Amino acid sequence: MKSVPEPWRIKMVEPIKMTTKIQRQNALMEAGLNPFLLKAEDVFIDLLTDSGTGAMSDRQWASMFLGDESYAGSRSYYQLSQIVEEIFGYQYTIPVHQGRGAEQILFPCLVELAKEKGASEPVFLSNHHFDTTKAHAEMVGARVKDFICSSALQTNIPDDWKGNFDLESLANEINHNRKNIVAIVITITCNSVGGQPVSMENIRIAAAMARDSGIPVVIDAARFAENAYFIKRRDSHYSDTAISQIVKEIFDEADIFTMSAKKDGMVNIGGLCCFRNNESLFRKAQLRCVPMEGFVTYGGLAGRDMAAMTIGLQEALNEDHLHSRIAQVEYLGNQLQQAGIPIQTPVGGHAVFVDARKIFPDIRPENFPAQVLCNALYLESGVRATEIGSLMMGRDPVNGQQEPSLFELMRLTIPRRTYTDNHMSYVADSLIEVVKKAGTLRPLEFEYEPKVLRQFTARFREV
Ligand SMILES: Cc1ncc(COP(=O)(O)O)c(C=O)c1O
């Protein structure tokens, strides 16, 4: 494959340090065998998440000096709103501290609206809810249902659009349960199944179904630019269309978007909750913003954070950036595939997802095979990854049973503009070594199990 050079050069470096195996063993024991609880300085290459971990550009850093720190009516807010309107075509913007901030101010308003219209058992439908999205829906008494297409569940079968809805099942649910449906959430790209894109056609059809039934359409927009890039690359109708135009067309299909700007927004902190033209819902969400996030023109952010986001949203649309970013994820994925390591194929936009179920066929879901793999990779190399599987899925809020997880994946998540391809080769070499020793690794069980979002703070012991 032809190499793809990064469209930037490095102006400042941050040293990272390698640890010894003994140091890593001690650190992991102290962290209760949960890499989330490691101190970051004990990590060599941190692939836990692409969320808020990327490098900002010189333009973003420069813009921070011009941030307006006024409590109310900050110039930085109006500049951010203007860019949101230009890029997405949405009139009303609420800044929030990150993606879940948008969920916490929006979801109660949506559930209230659905109840006013007669919902007795409110439910959100999605291609796949992200874990905080699911948690926020459940915290306001709603349930969630995922309608991911079947090819997404078979990691070895290549399909360009594994983030797509299974439209038939979605239509069926709408026909049979219309009155209870709070909203349809289109997650682009679909993080939970491997950062997989949703096709324009699928977005259009799912949105039209919702529109025809009077159901609000919400885009969970964390990786909107990566999804647009995949549409450009994989859908021949769009091969000559600018990324900015594709983004417009996607967002034309929805009414509201929530965004963790820590991903394609290219900032270390920040998020958005935006409304195309529903002023009354916008006002309701603003009312919730004040006590939960902060005044409506800063939403938990400093003026300088909004200034950096304003530039980041524009840089996200740069095609050279998107090309080199996705090429780096592919570079890692290709090395693993060549060594016979099972991964979600094709690789997604922000991460390589390793299929731990295939590596540990004998470890049961409740003994968390992907967490076993994360721990072994850390011990081998100082590389930190994260589990996307039964641990993250959690328990059914009603009956307390472990919810069946579609996958047991280890996510190697690549921050934007942060690591080089040499770092990726080191990750690949280390994982190849770990997989050779798979038969010697032990399953895990809880030593401490939190009630919600348990992957962040759980502690484990080996069985
Ligand atoms: C698809 C998706 N939605 C929502 C969120 C929540 O965003 P945040 O972590 O900024 O609260 C994330 C975070 O990873 C995500 O990937």
The ligand as a Gaussian input file, in Angstrom:
#p B3LYP/6-31G(d) Opt

LIG

0 1
 C      -20.770000       7.974000      19.748000
 C      -20.552000       8.696000      21.040000
 N      -21.556000       9.375000      21.599000
 C      -21.416000      10.032000      22.757000
 C      -20.223000      10.017000      23.432000
 C      -20.118000      10.740000      24.758000
 O      -19.266000      11.839000      24.645000
 P      -18.392000      12.392000      25.862000
 O      -17.399000      11.328000      26.214000
 O      -17.749000      13.624000      25.314000
 O      -19.296000      12.680000      26.981000
 C      -19.143000       9.309000      22.899000
 C      -17.861000       9.259000      23.629000
 O      -16.992000       8.469000      23.366000
 C      -19.320000       8.624000      21.660000
 O      -18.336000       7.914000      21.104000

